Amino acid sequence: MPAVLPPRCLPGLQPSFVNSRIGNGGGPRSAPVPGFLPQLPPQPGAPLRLPRGLGPSAPRTGLPLPGLHFHFRSRGWRGRRRRRRREGTLSKKMVSLSIKWPLASMSFLLSSLMILFTVSTPSWCQRSKTISPKASDGTPFPWDKMRLPERVIPVHYNLMIHANLTTLTFEGTTEVEIRASQPTSAIILHSHHLQISKAALRKGAGERQSEKLLRVLEYPSHEQIALLAPEPLVVGLPYTVVIDYAGNLSETFHGFYKSTYRTKEGEVRILASTHFEPTAARMAFPCFDEPAFKASFSVKIRREPRHLAISNMPLVKSVTVAEGLIEDHFDVTVKMSTYLVAFIISDFKSVSKMTKSGVKVSIYAVPDKINQADYALDTAVTLLEFYEDYFNIPYPLPKQDLAAIPDFESGAMENWGLTTYRESSLLFDAEKSSASSKLGITMTVSHELAHQWFGNLVTMEWWNDLWLNEGFAQFMEYVSVSVTHPELKVEDYFLGKCFSAMEVDALNSSHPVSTPVENPAQIREMFDDVSYEKGACILNMLRDYLGADAFKSGVVQYLQKYSYKNTKNEDLWNSMANICPTDGAQRMDGFCSRGQHSSSSSHWRQEGLDVKTMMNTWTLQKGFPLVTITVRGRNVHMKQEHYMKGPEDAPDTGYLWHVPLTFITSKSDSVHRFLLKTKTDVLILPEEVEWIKFNVGMNGYYIVHYEDDGWDSLIDLLKRTHTAISSNDRASLINNVFQLVSIGKVSIEKALDLILYLKHETEIMPVFQGLNELIPMYKLMEKRDMNEVETQFKSFLIRLLRDLIDKQTWTDEGSVSERMLRSQLLLLACVRKYQPCVQRAEGYFREWKEANGNLSLPSDVTMAVFAVGAQNPEGWDFLFSKYQSSLSSTEKNQIEFALCMSQNKEKLQWLLDQSFKGDIIKTQEFPDILRSIGRNPVGYPLAWKFLRENWNKLVQKFELGSPSISYMVMGTTNQFSTRARLEEVKGFFSSLKENGSQLRCVQQTIETIEENIRWMDKNFDKIRVWLQNEKLELL
């Protein structure tokens, strides 16, 4: 999707406010620092992974940046006939389809029998005992697979949609031009929650086509219909299927759904918008709803004169078809997948600009907020021009619209020519929006525009390779924005993506980047950190390995070769294999060969570079390697193994990777390279060194353990001259050492000794990573009622960062990273009741309240001010009154976060009830509110109880397997650290059977809680003793 991770999570952010889409909708929210309080979900486009509050050794949710909000999505041509497809389970409950037949003739009975033989005979021969599926009317359904057959191929759709925004219903006619590749009398396609009134078949082309009625069978459990023809279709002949149908506008966030907004005057207005990825186009029109069934589309929308309709392509003409009813005709699209079709009926206003190449770029938003569209408009124009130049492929459509939708589950969605966004992911209020909000908007727009090439022009063949869409879009955010907006310094934040992905990829319940999926719930589960963040990280690693120019050449070749087509994993690697790294390598027999004359820094030795074999080790097996380094004089011994959390007696998987190692030493700050393809290897240094640091800049997707005195040397380096290595190298050391604590390779005392250097740190990524490691520790203590040590640990954290906190000004000055660091540090200090911060915030809140909210606060300190103000009932009520009237997404997110930090259980319960109800707080905010309250020491039992009691309604609203459901499950449970809570979680989810027990997020949270218990049992007493250490008196 675009910017899709959990609800509002983007690129380097973790679900904190929601990873990128970023759209399911590909694209990962807004919030403050991690864990120490309820966190807001990650925001769209936010590349920073702020401190999180998850179990130290389990997937932790990314820290929300205030002002950012986010989510996930993606596409592909279908497998060949030889691909094995699992049989879907057959539902016993079938929904009946009421169609009135003029004649139930014998010919139909005969044709039905013939269909059963022509379509299903092969499977009957193989599985004679299998019961044939039954349609909703009880007759045999002629197809038993979840995936559609490939006998009938769509060529072009003519769609006419007429939505009634008063009755909240719509009707439509779909005309699909098809070709048969094999004789068949059954046309199988998708339809979900649509009432079909008529289906007919036209044979041949031209005006005088004969039309024959088709019998319609429904198979709801597979969301399929079968159209039965009186005689088999002739191969190669053009046919047109015509279907009349009706439906209700969806009350969810997918399909063709209802959205509302309130004007400044308090009037509620209704609009209708679409979100089809991955499998919801079938909720708006009957179609071949798989990414490989690409076709062109002609869209017609009927609307009232007071409304405006927009779609993928420009408006060609408008025709009055009746009094008060206008039909808009849009131009024909290019060849594309069904999930990219989009249309919106609203009263939006727009602003527009042209790119250098003549593409019209427009921002659409509700009238009261169109004045917040300027930043996104300028950004979109700049980025579209960048991508045209970078990919050397012109944007193929005449326009690119970006629409801010008032109700939107994820961060954004990349519909071709009409990208859609959550308002907080697109609209920027110059007076109130935060630095992180600007960063999030830039990244989200970049993500969705990258999809216009990766995903739209070239689409994955099937959802198992979703990462080809989402991983690339996540990666391209950084490539593009580092050039178009250098002041944002986004390249510094990229490693946050990799830390996020590793949290879930270290669990046994993780999955390979490329994983078989079949049903819609499995497909939705693919919109996760592995597809988005890990996909981006391994691409970044490959670019670092090949060189930027060689990597770009391979990408351009891939896009040019497969334009308007569908691809598999191997197609990308084959394109990359045709180029060579940029340090003098020569192509020989499809390999890049490096001789002894290669620069010593390369360390390739005399071997060919097989990109496909190398990258298959990263995409076809789950997890990532732990590389252990042992230095013996000049000899550096390297060993790789599968890093995985869990019981110490867990069996070794035996996985091996081709690891492109990089390192620097105390004697050389130039980057040295070594490709580790075996379990162990040795390299020889020119001279002995004091220290060695592998994985330079965290460009590789692996972690490193330094045996013997290796860690001691690095800890000493950090304490003496931490700036001798980059801030990202420092952040990666913090991350790695705590990951090693989780598997018993390093003691907790040594990891805490390393973290003491933060007293002298000033850069954002090491500080945030330190918070990401330390905050989860006391969050686990909160769940065990360990008040004394918990209080001591919180006090230690503030003393560690006190000098940096005291240096922060209460202004909006400085670079984006300086401003985001200020916002998070002041919020942390106020939440931890550091009195200089609390007193300053109380003064600001008093002034703001006395001015009735009209005082302009520095946006970087607003979160801290609101968090303090919300701690008393009068302040909380005043904040909520301002929440209702605010037109700024950043301000609403900040207030929402502050409200969730209340220690008043009644107010927290009220927030849960109202946000779920959706009248005064939009339901799109519910996942964030649930998670924030789930992080609140007082509120977490309320959040867990609410999730259990409302599970069926939640699944109905947000869909089984969606990033939102995963986000809520993890957000309410994965900081539990007691066996009693573990049994509670296991018992509840096992009771759900097929309605949730099988979800990957359930397996992940159970593993995480088990890991939390092990971690606490092993390390809590050690932490207690360490806190008494005399060294801490120096802080």
SEKE-492155 format. One record per residue (C-alpha): y negated, x, z negated. Coordinates in steps of 0.05 Angstrom, whole numbers, padded with zeros to 5 digits, always signed. Layout:
N
YXZ;...
This chain:
1035
+00000+00000+00000;-00051+00037-00004;-00074+00056-00063;-00007+00026-00102;+00018+00056-00166;+00019+00011-00222;-00036-00036-00226;-00097+00003-00209;-00074+00074-00208;-00094+00123-00158;-00086+00190-00134;-00083+00234-00192;-00089+00181-00243;-00033+00151-00277;-00026+00081-00294;-00079+00077-00344;-00119+00029-00311;-00086+00007-00255;-00023+00110-00153;-00050+00102-00096;-00052+00038-00061;-00078+00069-00081;-00054-00009-00037;+00019-00035-00058;-00029-00043-00030;-00012+00049-00020;-00049+00071-00047;-00062+00097-00156;-00160+00036-00252;-00212+00051-00303;-00210+00073-00372;-00222+00124-00423;-00183+00175-00452;-00114+00169-00463;-00071+00148-00514;-00115+00150-00572;-00128+00079-00560;-00110+00024-00517;-00120+00052-00448;-00147+00017-00390;-00102+00020-00330;-00113+00072-00279;-00163+00059-00226;-00160+00061-00154;-00174+00124-00125;-00184+00162-00187;-00156+00230-00177;-00159+00252-00248;-00102+00243-00292;-00136+00234-00359;-00102+00242-00424;-00047+00193-00432;-00013+00161-00490;+00060+00163-00473;+00116+00196-00507;+00107+00270-00503;+00171+00279-00468;+00174+00219-00426;+00135+00191-00370;+00067+00183-00396;+00016+00139-00367;-00042+00172-00338;-00106+00171-00372;-00155+00122-00347;-00221+00144-00324;-00273+00096-00342;-00295+00062-00283;-00235+00075-00240;-00185+00023-00224;-00123+00026-00183;-00052+00011-00150;+00002+00024-00091;+00039+00013-00014;+00072+00031+00059;+00123+00022+00127;+00180+00039+00189;+00231+00024+00259;+00297-00001+00238;+00362+00034+00232;+00410+00037+00288;+00471-00008+00290;+00513+00048+00261;+00471+00045+00197;+00511+00015+00142;+00477-00043+00108;+00498-00070+00042;+00514-00143+00038;+00463-00182-00002;+00490-00228-00056;+00491-00300-00037;+00452-00350-00077;+00488-00414-00097;+00422-00451-00101;+00396-00469-00033;+00331-00503-00018;+00339-00560+00030;+00298-00561+00093;+00279-00631+00116;+00275-00634+00191;+00280-00699+00229;+00325-00692+00289;+00317-00738+00348;+00391-00727+00363;+00445-00692+00325;+00482-00681+00389;+00552-00653+00400;+00521-00596+00439;+00489-00571+00375;+00554-00574+00338;+00588-00535+00393;+00531-00485+00396;+00534-00476+00321;+00608-00459+00326;+00595-00412+00383;+00540-00377+00343;+00588-00365+00286;+00635-00330+00333;+00584-00292+00375;+00543-00269+00315;+00592-00260+00259;+00660-00245+00289;+00656-00170+00278;+00642-00178+00204;+00697-00230+00197;+00746-00182+00228;+00727-00129+00178;+00723-00174+00117;+00768-00234+00127;+00763-00254+00054;+00688-00256+00052;+00658-00325+00045;+00608-00341+00099;+00538-00354+00073;+00515-00427+00070;+00447-00451+00092;+00407-00497+00047;+00437-00559+00081;+00507-00534+00068;+00525-00512+00138;+00547-00440+00153;+00489-00392+00161;+00502-00344+00220;+00479-00279+00187;+00500-00248+00121;+00457-00185+00117;+00391-00174+00082;+00365-00136+00142;+00353-00174+00206;+00398-00163+00267;+00369-00125+00325;+00393-00171+00380;+00324-00204+00386;+00260-00164+00389;+00190-00193+00382;+00139-00171+00434;+00076-00212+00418;+00054-00264+00367;+00004-00320+00379;-00017-00344+00310;-00058-00405+00294;-00074-00415+00220;-00114-00473+00191;-00127-00467+00116;-00156-00524+00075;-00194-00493+00017;-00201-00561-00017;-00127-00581-00019;-00106-00507-00022;-00056-00517+00034;-00050-00489+00104;-00014-00506+00168;+00001-00463+00228;+00035-00453+00294;+00070-00387+00310;+00088-00371+00382;+00131-00308+00387;+00147-00277+00453;+00216-00247+00446;+00268-00208+00486;+00343-00209+00474;+00379-00142+00476;+00447-00177+00470;+00468-00249+00486;+00460-00292+00424;+00447-00364+00407;+00419-00350+00338;+00349-00323+00328;+00345-00295+00257;+00276-00283+00227;+00239-00287+00160;+00206-00347+00127;+00190-00356+00054;+00162-00418+00020;+00142-00448+00088;+00159-00519+00109;+00179-00518+00182;+00169-00584+00219;+00189-00563+00289;+00219-00504+00326;+00227-00499+00401;+00245-00448+00454;+00210-00436+00520;+00247-00398+00574;+00213-00354+00625;+00139-00341+00637;+00083-00382+00667;+00055-00451+00656;+00115-00494+00672;+00163-00470+00620;+00215-00519+00596;+00217-00529+00521;+00281-00541+00483;+00286-00558+00409;+00319-00509+00363;+00359-00527+00302;+00331-00494+00239;+00376-00468+00183;+00346-00439+00120;+00376-00385+00076;+00326-00378+00018;+00361-00323-00021;+00349-00276+00038;+00283-00308+00057;+00311-00319+00127;+00316-00376+00177;+00363-00382+00236;+00339-00417+00299;+00399-00443+00337;+00393-00449+00413;+00437-00496+00455;+00459-00436+00497;+00458-00360+00489;+00394-00323+00507;+00398-00283+00571;+00387-00208+00562;+00321-00184+00590;+00291-00253+00603;+00225-00270+00569;+00228-00326+00517;+00177-00357+00470;+00195-00387+00403;+00145-00440+00379;+00146-00459+00305;+00102-00511+00271;+00099-00504+00196;+00058-00515+00133;+00051-00483+00064;+00011-00479+00001;-00038-00423-00011;-00003-00376-00059;-00024-00374-00132;-00001-00301-00135;-00033-00239-00106;+00011-00235-00044;+00022-00274+00020;-00035-00320+00041;-00067-00332-00027;-00125-00366-00062;-00181-00325-00093;-00243-00350-00131;-00309-00323-00155;-00367-00350-00196;-00438-00346-00169;-00497-00325-00212;-00512-00399-00221;-00442-00412-00248;-00412-00446-00186;-00339-00431-00173;-00324-00417-00100;-00257-00411-00066;-00234-00364-00010;-00167-00348+00021;-00143-00277+00035;-00078-00242+00053;-00037-00186+00025;+00029-00177+00062;+00056-00109+00043;+00113-00100+00036;+00149-00167+00050;+00099-00224+00046;+00077-00236+00118;+00135-00285+00119;+00097-00326+00067;+00041-00338+00118;+00079-00346+00183;+00152-00342+00206;+00163-00271+00233;+00208-00211+00241;+00181-00182+00176;+00208-00111+00178;+00164-00050+00195;+00204-00029+00256;+00194-00096+00291;+00126-00077+00318;+00089-00125+00363;+00018-00144+00383;-00017-00204+00352;-00068-00256+00376;-00098-00292+00316;-00135-00358+00315;-00165-00384+00250;-00190-00456+00240;-00245-00463+00188;-00303-00505+00165;-00372-00486+00192;-00395-00462+00123;-00341-00409+00122;-00331-00342+00157;-00265-00317+00183;-00247-00244+00195;-00183-00211+00218;-00156-00145+00244;-00194-00148+00309;-00265-00169+00329;-00282-00242+00342;-00279-00260+00416;-00304-00332+00414;-00310-00393+00369;-00292-00463+00393;-00307-00529+00360;-00241-00567+00359;-00264-00627+00319;-00324-00649+00279;-00333-00600+00223;-00276-00555+00247;-00284-00489+00284;-00230-00446+00314;-00244-00371+00316;-00206-00330+00368;-00196-00257+00353;-00180-00202+00403;-00108-00179+00413;-00085-00124+00365;-00051-00060+00383;+00025-00057+00371;+00036-00057+00296;+00080-00080+00239;+00075-00149+00208;+00054-00124+00139;-00012-00099+00170;-00035-00167+00195;-00094-00194+00156;-00143-00252+00155;-00195-00277+00106;-00233-00343+00103;-00293-00339+00057;-00369-00341+00051;-00375-00265+00046;-00436-00227+00069;-00433-00160+00104;-00470-00096+00120;-00452-00051+00179;-00462+00018+00211;-00434+00052+00272;-00395+00118+00273;-00412+00172+00323;-00355+00149+00367;-00379+00077+00368;-00334+00044+00316;-00369-00011+00277;-00356-00003+00203;-00373-00063+00158;-00367-00078+00083;-00354-00150+00064;-00366-00177-00006;-00387-00239-00044;-00462-00253-00032;-00483-00234-00103;-00452-00164-00097;-00467-00144-00025;-00523-00100-00052;-00468-00056-00082;-00438-00040-00014;-00481+00018+00010;-00443+00075-00021;-00376+00052+00007;-00406+00040+00075;-00435+00110+00081;-00370+00139+00054;-00326+00100+00102;-00367+00122+00163;-00364+00195+00141;-00289+00193+00128;-00271+00156+00191;-00308+00209+00231;-00272+00264+00193;-00203+00235+00207;-00217+00226+00281;-00235+00299+00284;-00179+00324+00239;-00123+00286+00273;-00153+00295+00342;-00134+00223+00356;-00190+00171+00365;-00188+00111+00318;-00159+00060+00366;-00195-00004+00345;-00268-00024+00358;-00283-00039+00285;-00262-00023+00214;-00278-00075+00160;-00272-00062+00086;-00270-00126+00045;-00278-00131-00031;-00232-00187-00056;-00248-00220-00124;-00174-00227-00140;-00132-00167-00121;-00070-00139-00155;-00071-00067-00132;-00127-00020-00113;-00130-00031-00039;-00090-00046+00024;-00093-00013+00092;-00089-00072+00140;-00107-00044+00208;-00180-00056+00221;-00189-00099+00158;-00175-00059+00096;-00179-00099+00031;-00198-00075-00038;-00205-00095-00110;-00280-00101-00122;-00279-00042-00171;-00248+00001-00117;-00304-00011-00066;-00369-00035-00098;-00416+00015-00130;-00473-00006-00175;-00522+00052-00173;-00550+00034-00242;-00486+00021-00280;-00427+00052-00244;-00398+00115-00275;-00384+00183-00244;-00310+00168-00246;-00323+00102-00210;-00357+00139-00153;-00299+00187-00149;-00248+00130-00150;-00283+00092-00095;-00287+00154-00051;-00214+00169-00060;-00191+00098-00049;-00231+00090+00015;-00205+00157+00038;-00133+00135+00023;-00138+00071+00062;-00172+00103+00122;-00119+00157+00124;-00068+00101+00130;-00100+00079+00195;-00062+00139+00224;-00007+00151+00172;+00026+00084+00164;-00009+00042+00217;-00008+00085+00279;+00057+00119+00258;+00100+00077+00212;+00162+00093+00173;+00224+00061+00203;+00245+00029+00138;+00220+00026+00066;+00267+00082+00043;+00216+00130+00074;+00155+00096+00045;+00131+00164+00023;+00116+00181+00096;+00059+00130+00089;+00039+00136+00017;+00052+00209+00002;+00011+00228+00064;-00046+00181+00047;-00048+00208-00024;-00048+00279+00002;-00101+00266+00055;-00149+00239+00003;-00157+00310-00022;-00158+00343+00046;-00213+00296+00070;-00257+00288+00009;-00258+00362-00006;-00293+00369+00062;-00335+00306+00065;-00356+00305-00009;-00351+00377-00033;-00394+00362-00094;-00337+00320-00122;-00291+00381-00125;-00230+00337-00117;-00184+00395-00102;-00189+00415-00175;-00155+00350-00196;-00095+00352-00149;-00048+00381-00200;-00057+00318-00242;-00016+00281-00189;+00041+00328-00197;+00042+00324-00273;+00043+00248-00266;+00101+00249-00218;+00140+00298-00260;+00137+00252-00320;+00182+00201-00286;+00218+00251-00241;+00245+00287-00303;+00285+00226-00322;+00356+00211-00300;+00331+00143-00275;+00286+00177-00223;+00303+00174-00149;+00296+00218-00088;+00232+00212-00048;+00274+00182+00007;+00320+00129-00024;+00361+00072+00006;+00331+00004-00009;+00347-00065+00018;+00321-00126-00019;+00247-00142-00032;+00250-00123-00106;+00280-00055-00089;+00228-00045-00036;+00171-00061-00085;+00200-00011-00134;+00188+00044-00082;+00113+00038-00093;+00115+00087-00151;+00094+00157-00172;+00152+00188-00135;+00132+00159-00067;+00057+00170-00079;+00046+00229-00125;+00109+00269-00113;+00103+00256-00038;+00033+00284-00039;+00053+00344-00082;+00109+00367-00038;+00064+00361+00023;+00011+00403-00012;+00065+00454-00029;+00087+00456+00044;+00016+00466+00068;+00006+00522+00018;+00071+00553+00044;+00057+00546+00118;-00018+00556+00117;-00070+00501+00128;-00076+00511+00203;-00002+00512+00217;+00008+00451+00173;-00048+00413+00209;-00017+00430+00277;+00049+00401+00255;+00016+00337+00229;-00024+00327+00293;+00039+00338+00335;+00076+00287+00292;+00022+00234+00300;+00014+00245+00374;+00088+00243+00388;+00102+00180+00348;+00039+00138+00359;+00055+00063+00356;+00126+00081+00337;+00168+00086+00275;+00195+00149+00243;+00246+00176+00194;+00241+00234+00145;+00271+00283+00195;+00220+00267+00249;+00165+00297+00207;+00204+00360+00192;+00223+00368+00265;+00149+00366+00283;+00135+00418+00230;+00191+00463+00255;+00154+00471+00321;+00097+00509+00289;+00094+00573+00249;+00056+00599+00188;-00008+00634+00204;+00007+00704+00182;+00037+00732+00245;+00104+00698+00248;+00137+00687+00315;+00176+00626+00338;+00249+00642+00355;+00301+00588+00370;+00263+00535+00332;+00253+00579+00271;+00192+00618+00248;+00216+00689+00241;+00182+00741+00197;+00198+00814+00203;+00190+00871+00154;+00120+00882+00181;+00096+00817+00148;+00043+00827+00096;+00072+00849+00030;+00040+00788-00004;+00085+00742+00037;+00151+00769+00013;+00187+00728+00065;+00234+00784+00081;+00273+00780+00147;+00291+00707+00149;+00277+00647+00190;+00236+00590+00163;+00276+00526+00169;+00226+00472+00148;+00276+00415+00153;+00329+00448+00109;+00277+00469+00059;+00242+00401+00054;+00307+00362+00051;+00319+00395-00016;+00254+00363-00040;+00262+00293-00009;+00337+00279-00011;+00351+00296-00084;+00315+00272-00145;+00279+00314-00195;+00249+00384-00191;+00268+00455-00211;+00255+00494-00274;+00247+00567-00255;+00261+00616-00311;+00228+00684-00306;+00254+00745-00342;+00217+00811-00333;+00255+00876-00342;+00208+00934-00327;+00190+00925-00253;+00247+00877-00240;+00232+00802-00243;+00295+00761-00251;+00289+00689-00227;+00336+00631-00241;+00329+00558-00220;+00360+00496-00251;+00348+00421-00250;+00296+00403-00302;+00317+00338-00335;+00302+00306-00402;+00357+00274-00441;+00414+00292-00488;+00429+00367-00493;+00501+00355-00471;+00481+00321-00406;+00520+00350-00347;+00485+00396-00299;+00473+00364-00231;+00480+00430-00195;+00420+00415-00151;+00386+00473-00116;+00319+00475-00082;+00285+00521-00032;+00227+00539-00079;+00165+00572-00049;+00146+00614-00109;+00077+00643-00117;+00052+00690-00171;-00003+00734-00196;+00000+00790-00247;-00044+00829-00294;-00048+00883-00241;-00060+00839-00180;-00099+00774-00172;-00078+00766-00099;-00024+00713-00090;+00046+00740-00078;+00101+00696-00048;+00176+00692-00052;+00223+00638-00026;+00278+00626-00077;+00337+00592-00042;+00393+00611-00088;+00406+00598-00162;+00385+00669-00181;+00349+00725-00147;+00309+00788-00165;+00244+00815-00138;+00216+00884-00152;+00143+00895-00170;+00106+00957-00147;+00090+00973-00221;+00101+00945-00290;+00053+00890-00313;+00028+00861-00379;+00036+00789-00357;+00058+00749-00296;+00038+00678-00279;+00080+00638-00229;+00061+00575-00191;-00010+00595-00176;-00058+00537-00181;+00001+00491-00193;+00009+00485-00118;+00085+00482-00125;+00125+00423-00151;+00163+00460-00205;+00153+00485-00276;+00163+00555-00302;+00193+00584-00366;+00178+00656-00386;+00234+00686-00428;+00231+00741-00480;+00158+00756-00494;+00133+00724-00430;+00100+00665-00464;+00072+00710-00519;+00037+00752-00467;+00006+00690-00434;-00015+00660-00501;-00048+00726-00519;-00084+00726-00451;-00111+00656-00464;-00136+00675-00532;-00169+00740-00508;-00197+00722-00439;-00174+00654-00416;-00219+00657-00354;-00176+00713-00326;-00135+00657-00294;-00161+00594-00261;-00173+00529-00299;-00115+00497-00261;-00069+00554-00280;-00090+00543-00352;-00076+00469-00347;-00008+00483-00317;+00010+00529-00374;-00007+00474-00424;+00035+00424-00385;+00094+00471-00376;+00099+00495-00447;+00103+00425-00475;+00153+00404-00422;+00196+00462-00446;+00190+00438-00518;+00222+00373-00495;+00285+00409-00472;+00289+00459-00528;+00269+00521-00488;+00205+00533-00528;+00188+00516-00601;+00135+00464-00617;+00100+00517-00659;+00092+00563-00600;+00065+00507-00557;+00015+00488-00611;-00005+00561-00619;-00021+00562-00544;-00063+00499-00549;-00109+00531-00601;-00145+00569-00546;-00176+00502-00526;-00229+00515-00579;-00261+00560-00527;-00245+00518-00465;-00300+00482-00426;-00266+00460-00361;-00242+00389-00350;-00170+00398-00327;-00146+00442-00385;-00181+00398-00436;-00152+00335-00406;-00083+00365-00402;-00088+00386-00474;-00106+00314-00492;-00049+00289-00449;-00001+00330-00492;-00031+00320-00561;-00051+00247-00561;+00020+00222-00546;+00043+00259-00608;+00001+00219-00656;+00014+00155-00616;+00088+00165-00632;+00070+00175-00705;+00032+00110-00705;+00095+00074-00685;+00132+00104-00745;+00080+00091-00799;+00073+00165-00814;+00001+00157-00839;-00010+00223-00876;+00012+00270-00821;-00017+00225-00767;-00085+00229-00801;-00080+00305-00808;-00061+00312-00735;-00120+00269-00711;-00166+00310-00755;-00138+00374-00725;-00151+00348-00654;-00224+00334-00668;-00234+00402-00703;-00202+00436-00643;-00252+00404-00595;-00311+00396-00642;-00353+00452-00612;-00345+00422-00542;-00359+00352-00568;-00423+00375-00603;-00447+00407-00538;-00445+00341-00500;-00512+00309-00485;-00518+00233-00486;-00542+00232-00414;-00516+00225-00342;-00533+00297-00324;-00487+00348-00292;-00431+00350-00240;-00380+00295-00233;-00328+00334-00272;-00378+00350-00328;-00397+00277-00332;-00325+00253-00335;-00309+00305-00388;-00369+00281-00429;-00348+00208-00424;-00278+00222-00448;-00297+00270-00504;-00349+00224-00533;-00302+00165-00530;-00247+00205-00564;-00296+00228-00618;-00321+00158-00632;-00252+00128-00633;-00229+00182-00681;-00289+00165-00724;-00324+00232-00717;-00387+00212-00754;-00441+00246-00713;-00414+00209-00652;-00404+00143-00688;-00475+00143-00716;-00506+00159-00648;-00464+00104-00614;-00482+00053-00667;-00556+00067-00656;-00548+00058-00580;-00508-00006-00588;-00559-00035-00636;-00616-00022-00586;-00574-00050-00528;-00557-00113-00567;-00629-00124-00590;-00650-00119-00517;-00598-00172-00500;-00559-00123-00459;-00617-00107-00413;-00627-00036-00439;-00602+00015-00389;-00551+00060-00424;-00528+00126-00393;-00464+00105-00358;-00426+00166-00384;-00435+00146-00457;-00429+00071-00448;-00354+00070-00461;-00363+00104-00529;-00421+00059-00547;-00383-00005-00530;-00320+00020-00566;-00360+00028-00630;-00397-00037-00621;-00333-00077-00612;-00308-00058-00681;-00346-00114-00716;-00340-00189-00698;-00413-00199-00679;-00412-00138-00632;-00346-00161-00602;-00372-00231-00587;-00436-00203-00557;-00397-00156-00512;-00354-00213-00487;-00415-00255-00471;-00441-00197-00429;-00373-00189-00396;-00376-00260-00370;-00444-00250-00336;-00438-00178-00312;-00436-00165-00237;-00418-00091-00246;-00344-00074-00242;-00354-00010-00281;-00390-00047-00337;-00337-00102-00339;-00282-00049-00343;-00318-00013-00399;-00328-00077-00439;-00256-00098-00427;-00231-00032-00454;-00276-00037-00515;-00253-00108-00530;-00181-00085-00530;-00197-00033-00583;-00213-00085-00636;-00172-00082-00700;-00175-00158-00705;-00107-00187-00686;-00135-00256-00672;-00184-00229-00621;-00130-00186-00588;-00084-00247-00582;-00141-00287-00553;-00151-00233-00500;-00078-00235-00481;-00078-00311-00476;-00142-00317-00436;-00130-00261-00387;-00061-00290-00372;-00090-00359-00364;-00141-00332-00315;-00200-00380-00325;-00252-00337-00361;-00218-00270-00352;-00185-00258-00284;-00110-00252-00284;-00116-00188-00243;-00141-00157-00308;-00080-00178-00349;-00036-00117-00336;-00093-00072-00360;-00107-00114-00421;-00034-00119-00439;-00026-00044-00434;-00090-00029-00472;-00069-00074-00529;+00000-00043-00525;-00034+00024-00541;-00073-00005-00599;-00042+00012-00667;-00056-00059-00690;-00041-00094-00625;+00022-00063-00597;+00069-00113-00632;+00028-00170-00601;+00033-00141-00531;+00108-00130-00536;+00118-00201-00562;+00074-00230-00507;+00114-00194-00453;+00180-00221-00479;+00156-00293-00489;+00122-00297-00420;+00170-00255-00378;+00190-00309-00329;+00117-00328-00316;+00098-00255-00308;+00152-00244-00256;+00131-00306-00219;+00058-00283-00217;+00067-00208-00204;+00136-00205-00171;+00200-00172-00194;+00199-00098-00180;+00124-00093-00168;+00082-00035-00195;+00047-00086-00240;+00112-00106-00274;+00131-00033-00283;+00063-00017-00311;+00068-00073-00362;+00139-00056-00383;+00122+00017-00393;+00054+00002-00424;+00082-00042-00479;+00145-00003-00497;+00147+00070-00478;+00111+00095-00540;+00164+00065-00586;+00198+00119-00626;+00247+00084-00673;+00319+00063-00663;+00303-00008-00685;+00252-00016-00629;+00301+00017-00580;+00354-00036-00595;+00301-00090-00589;+00282-00066-00520;+00353-00058-00497;+00372-00127-00523;+00314-00163-00490;+00322-00132-00421;+00397-00137-00419;+00390-00212-00433;+00349-00220-00369;+00409-00207-00324;+00386-00209-00251;+00315-00227-00272;+00297-00157-00295;+00354-00119-00328;+00367-00079-00265;+00295-00055-00256;+00283+00020-00253;+00224+00014-00301;+00271-00015-00353;+00317+00045-00346;+00257+00091-00349;+00228+00060-00413;+00296+00062-00448;+00304+00135-00430;+00234+00148-00453;+00244+00115-00521;+00309+00153-00531;+00271+00217-00514;+00215+00198-00562;+00266+00189-00618;+00299+00256-00604;+00231+00291-00599;+00206+00263-00664;+00270+00276-00702;+00269+00348-00678;+00195+00365-00683;+00159+00321-00734;+00175+00363-00795;+00156+00426-00757;+00089+00395-00739;+00077+00376-00811;+00089+00447-00834;+00049+00477-00777;-00012+00434-00796;-00012+00468-00864;-00017+00536-00831;-00075+00579-00853;-00094+00593-00780;-00120+00522-00774;-00173+00536-00827;-00208+00578-00774;-00221+00517-00732;
